[in-house]
Amino acid sequence: MSAQNSIRIALAEDNTVNRNTFQQKMLQQSNMSIIFLAANGEECLDELKGLPNNKLPQVIFVDIEMPNLNGIQTIAMGKTLYPQIHFVVLTVFDDDEKIFEAIKAGASGYLLKHESGDSLNDAITNVLEFGAATMSPAIARKALHLLSNSVSEKKENEPSLQQTISNREKEILQFTVSGMDAKRIADILGLSVHTVRKHIANIYEKLHVQSKAQIIKLAHNNKWFKL
């Protein structure tokens, strides 16, 4: 593949041996063109400044632990300045906090340094062609486990509808979701329209919604009532 048609990649890594190893792996891939090898995050961002759009790396591999700007900071700043570039973590670290920090910063993948050149090539292809988040198998298993635990914890910590609003507010909410207006609800419950509207305003505030459409959607999504 000609240099013009090859995939443009780069690396930010402070360890000289790791930079050389990466370079050797990627030089064996005929469809890859290394734009630069930066020794740290600051150097990586400086390298990008002088490049026209058609010369920018399409994928940049970033180490986590680097002086001055660490990998997470580099990715966050890089994605802000160059949203078209995919940043992929390439590191020896697989701890929980760094995985989530990298994803939140905008990383398109999280790979361990022992990956072969062919595996790196596959990861690059998946990111560019399918927009897929690429992860080493061990990282993917851990991320899935962390996500599962996070969802479970969120559900356990979420207050129930009964804990959030009063019984009267729940009653009025059910009538509202079923399509009744304040006057109709007031007639059924023997309350003034003003009182019903006050209850509805309290419900909106407690559930952080601003419209009837939002409250209906919230009720449907959480299956609060049999509608």
C-alpha positions in Angstrom: 0.0 0.0 0.0 1.4 3.4 -0.9 2.1 6.0 1.8 -0.6 8.1 0.4 -3.3 5.4 0.9 -1.9 4.0 4.2 -3.5 4.5 7.5 -1.8 7.3 9.5 -0.9 6.5 13.1 1.1 7.9 15.9 2.3 7.1 19.4 2.7 9.1 22.7 5.0 7.0 25.0 7.7 8.2 27.3 9.6 4.9 27.4 12.2 4.6 24.6 12.2 0.8 24.5 8.4 0.8 24.2 8.5 3.3 21.4 11.0 1.2 19.5 9.0 -1.9 20.0 5.8 -0.2 18.8 7.6 1.1 15.8 9.0 -2.4 14.9 5.5 -3.9 15.2 3.9 -1.3 13.0 6.6 -1.2 10.3 5.7 -4.9 9.7 2.2 -3.8 8.8 2.2 -2.8 5.1 -0.9 -0.6 5.4 0.4 1.6 8.2 2.3 4.9 8.1 3.8 6.3 11.3 3.4 10.0 11.4 5.3 10.6 14.6 6.5 9.0 17.8 6.2 11.5 20.7 8.0 11.1 24.0 5.1 12.5 26.1 1.7 14.1 25.9 2.9 17.7 25.4 5.1 16.6 22.5 2.2 14.7 21.0 0.0 17.8 21.0 2.9 20.0 19.7 3.4 17.5 16.8 -0.3 17.8 15.9 -0.2 21.6 15.7 2.0 21.8 12.6 0.1 19.2 10.6 -2.5 19.9 7.9 -5.8 18.0 8.2 -4.8 15.5 5.5 -1.6 14.7 7.3 -3.0 14.3 10.8 -2.8 10.8 12.3 -6.1 8.9 12.1 -5.3 6.9 15.2 -3.0 7.9 18.1 -1.9 5.3 20.7 -1.3 6.9 24.1 0.4 5.6 27.2 -1.3 6.3 30.5 1.7 7.1 32.7 3.7 10.0 31.2 5.3 13.1 32.7 3.9 16.6 32.3 0.6 15.5 30.6 -0.5 11.9 31.4 -2.4 9.8 28.9 -5.9 10.7 30.2 -5.1 14.5 30.0 -3.6 14.1 26.5 -6.7 12.2 25.2 -9.1 14.8 26.8 -7.2 17.7 25.2 -6.6 16.0 22.0 -10.2 15.0 21.4 -11.3 18.6 22.1 -8.8 20.0 19.6 -9.0 17.2 17.0 -12.3 15.4 17.4 -11.7 13.5 14.1 -8.7 11.7 15.6 -9.2 8.3 17.4 -7.1 8.0 20.6 -6.4 4.5 21.8 -4.8 3.7 25.2 -1.8 1.4 24.9 -0.6 0.6 28.4 0.4 -2.0 31.0 -2.2 -0.7 33.4 -5.6 -2.4 33.6 -7.0 -1.0 36.9 -10.6 0.0 37.1 -10.2 3.7 37.6 -8.0 4.2 34.6 -10.3 2.3 32.3 -13.2 4.5 33.1 -11.2 7.7 33.1 -9.8 6.9 29.6 -13.3 6.2 28.2 -14.7 9.4 29.8 -11.8 11.3 28.3 -12.8 10.1 24.8 -10.6 7.1 24.2 -11.8 4.8 21.3 -10.1 1.8 22.9 -7.9 0.4 25.6 -5.2 -2.1 24.7 -2.4 -3.7 26.6 1.2 -3.3 25.3 1.8 -7.0 24.8 -0.6 -7.0 21.8 0.9 -8.1 18.5 1.2 -6.0 15.5 -1.6 -7.9 13.8 -3.9 -7.3 16.8 -3.1 -3.6 16.8 -3.8 -3.5 13.0 -7.2 -5.2 13.6 -8.0 -2.7 16.4 -7.2 0.2 14.1 -9.4 -1.2 11.4 -12.3 -1.7 13.7 -12.1 1.8 15.0 -11.8 3.4 11.6 -14.3 1.3 9.6 -16.9 0.5 12.2 -16.3 3.1 14.9 -16.1 0.2 17.4 -14.5 0.6 20.8 -11.6 -1.8 20.8 -10.2 -3.5 23.9 -7.9 -6.2 24.8 -9.9 -9.3 25.8 -8.8 -9.0 29.5 -9.8 -5.3 29.5 -13.1 -6.0 27.8 -14.0 -8.6 30.4 -13.1 -6.3 33.2 -15.0 -3.3 31.7 -18.1 -5.5 31.2 -17.9 -6.6 34.8 -17.4 -3.0 36.0 -20.4 -1.8 33.9 -22.6 -4.6 35.2 -21.7 -3.7 38.8 -22.2 -0.1 38.2 -25.7 -0.6 36.8 -26.6 -2.9 39.7 -25.4 -0.3 42.2 -27.3 2.4 40.5 -30.5 0.4 40.6 -30.0 -0.4 44.3 -29.3 3.3 45.1 -32.2 4.7 43.1 -35.1 5.8 45.3 -38.4 4.3 44.5 -41.3 6.4 43.3 -42.9 5.9 46.8 -39.8 7.3 48.5 -39.6 10.3 46.1 -43.2 11.6 46.2 -46.1 11.5 48.6 -49.1 9.2 48.2 -51.3 12.1 47.1 -48.7 13.2 44.6 -48.5 9.6 43.3 -52.2 9.5 42.9 -52.2 12.8 41.0 -49.2 11.6 38.9 -51.1 8.5 37.8 -54.1 10.5 36.7 -51.8 12.9 34.9 -50.0 10.1 33.1 -53.3 8.6 32.0 -54.1 11.9 30.2 -56.3 13.8 32.6 -56.0 17.6 33.1 -55.9 19.4 36.4 -59.6 20.2 36.4 -60.6 16.6 35.8 -58.3 15.4 38.5 -59.6 18.0 40.9 -63.2 16.8 40.3 -62.3 13.2 40.9 -60.4 13.8 44.1 -62.6 16.6 45.5 -59.8 19.1 45.5 -59.4 22.6 44.1 -57.8 23.0 40.7 -55.2 25.3 42.4 -54.3 22.5 44.8 -53.9 19.9 42.1 -51.7 22.3 40.1 -49.6 22.9 43.1 -49.2 19.1 43.6 -48.2 18.7 39.9 -45.6 21.5 40.2 -44.1 19.7 43.2 -44.0 16.4 41.3 -42.2 18.1 38.4 -39.7 19.6 40.8 -39.1 16.3 42.6 -38.7 14.3 39.5 -36.7 16.9 37.6 -39.0 17.2 34.7 -40.5 20.3 33.0 -43.4 19.0 30.9 -46.2 16.6 30.8 -44.5 14.8 27.9 -41.4 14.2 30.0 -43.3 12.9 33.0 -45.3 10.5 30.8 -42.0 9.2 29.2 -40.4 8.8 32.7 -43.4 6.9 33.9 -43.4 4.6 30.9 -39.6 4.0 31.0 -39.7 3.1 34.7 -43.0 1.2 34.5 -44.5 3.0 37.4 -48.1 2.3 36.4 -50.0 -0.2 34.3 -50.9 2.1 31.4 
